[in-house]
Each structure stands twice: as C-alpha cells, then as structure tokens.
Amino acid sequence: MTRVHLGEFEQILLLALARLDADASGVDVRGCIESRTGRAVSPGAIYTAFQRLERRGFVATSFGEPTPQRGGKRKKLYRLRPAGVRALQEMQAALGELARGLKTRASSR
C-alpha cells in the first residue's frame, strides 16, 4: 500500500476543514487555524496549499452566492473529500505509531 504524505501545514488545513464540517471559505479556515493554534497564516499560503490539496483529490471547491459586501463576487468554498479524510487518518496513525513508547529526554534523566 502506498503511504500518503501530508506536510504539517496540509494537515492543519485538512483538520480545520474537518472541524468546520461544511463548505468553508479561506477566511473561515484562516480564522479557525488562528483561533485554535495561535498561528498567523497568510491568505496566500492557504490558497496555494488548497490548490495542491485539490489537485491531489483531498479537497473539493465550489463557489458561494455573490454578495454585495464582496462587490458581487462569489466566495470560493472548500470541502474535505473522502480521500482527504483517509489521508488525514493515515498521517495521524503514522504519527501516533512513531510516537508510541517515546520517552522525552527530560523524563529519561
């Protein structure tokens, strides 16, 4: 079986989409990440990573309705696909396996 690799930021994006549990805009995802992790994230990093995740089949996109606040523009919305859920589960399991039985240096002294 081929193992899926997700970088840390890709995992964070997929976890944020899973937490939001609906079609979410980049702004929604950014807010979720920043409020949960305290990590400041640039919009460009989010959109670039989402493009990569969409090409890999982990994320699907659609467009919301036009809004007056956006000058009639539609928001691009992101949704976690089943392949993205599986990839995230595989990475979390691999990290768990790596950490199993690990002793930290501070506790082993």
Buried (B, 14 or more C-beta within 10 A) or exposed (E): EEEBEBEEBBBBBBBBBEEBEEBBBBEBBBBBBEEEEEEEBEEEEBEEBBEBBBEBEBBBEEEEEEEEEEEEEEBBBBBBBEBBBEBBEBBEEBEEEEEEEEEEEEEEE
